[in-house]
Amino acid sequence: MFAHTGAMRLHPADELSELLNLDQAARLANVSRRTLDRWIASRRLRVYEVRGHTGRYVREDELLEVERERRRSRRRGRPGARVNVA
């Protein structure tokens, strides 16, 4: 792991098909690139670098897990939200 980027370096022989560049990942998760950068900065999502390729990548399965967690937390409501009971 590299301290300056927080990126893990992968060997090109590893599954590239599971990796998405950040623009692809943002489209798949239906979020902005800025949101993706926040998830990476907060370590909710790991970023990878692949030797011989430029750019940063995320694993599709990890991205989908973060997105599922985001949807679950939305359903729970925000902390301190008022609930009207009739």
C-alpha positions in Angstrom: 0.0 0.0 0.0 1.3 3.5 -0.8 0.8 6.2 1.8 0.5 9.0 -0.6 -2.4 7.5 -2.6 -3.6 4.7 -0.4 -3.6 2.6 -3.5 -2.8 -1.1 -3.6 -0.7 -2.2 -6.6 -1.9 -5.2 -8.5 -0.1 -7.4 -11.0 -1.5 -7.1 -14.6 -2.3 -10.9 -14.6 -4.8 -10.3 -11.8 -8.5 -10.0 -12.8 -8.7 -6.7 -14.7 -12.3 -7.6 -15.7 -13.3 -7.0 -12.0 -11.7 -3.6 -11.9 -13.4 -0.4 -13.0 -11.8 3.0 -13.5 -13.3 5.7 -11.4 -15.5 7.1 -14.2 -17.0 3.7 -14.9 -17.5 3.1 -11.1 -19.3 6.4 -10.6 -21.7 5.6 -13.5 -22.3 2.0 -12.2 -23.0 3.2 -8.7 -25.0 6.2 -10.0 -23.0 8.7 -7.9 -20.7 11.6 -8.8 -16.9 11.2 -9.1 -16.7 13.5 -6.0 -18.8 11.0 -4.0 -16.5 8.2 -5.1 -13.5 10.3 -4.0 -15.1 10.8 -0.6 -15.7 7.0 -0.2 -12.0 6.4 -1.1 -10.8 9.1 1.3 -12.9 7.7 4.1 -11.5 4.2 3.4 -15.0 2.8 2.7 -13.7 1.9 -0.8 -10.2 0.7 -1.7 -8.4 2.0 -4.8 -6.0 -0.1 -6.9 -3.2 0.7 -9.3 -2.2 -1.8 -12.0 1.3 -2.0 -13.3 1.4 -1.1 -16.9 -1.9 0.8 -16.7 -2.4 4.4 -15.8 -5.2 5.6 -13.5 -6.8 4.3 -10.4 -9.3 1.4 -10.2 -11.9 0.0 -7.8 -13.1 -3.6 -7.6 -16.7 -4.0 -8.8 -17.7 -6.2 -5.9 -16.3 -3.8 -3.3 -18.1 -0.9 -5.1 -21.4 -2.7 -5.1 -21.1 -3.6 -1.4 -20.5 0.1 -0.5 -23.5 1.0 -2.6 -25.7 -1.6 -0.9 -24.7 -0.3 2.5 -25.5 3.2 1.4 -29.0 2.1 0.3 -29.6 0.2 3.6 -28.6 3.3 5.6 -31.0 5.5 3.6 -33.9 3.2 4.5 -33.1 3.3 8.2 -33.5 7.0 8.2 -31.1 9.5 9.5 -30.2 9.7 13.2 -32.6 11.9 15.2 -35.1 12.0 12.4 -38.6 12.7 13.5 -41.2 10.0 12.9 -44.9 11.0 13.0 -47.0 8.3 14.4 -50.7 8.7 13.8 
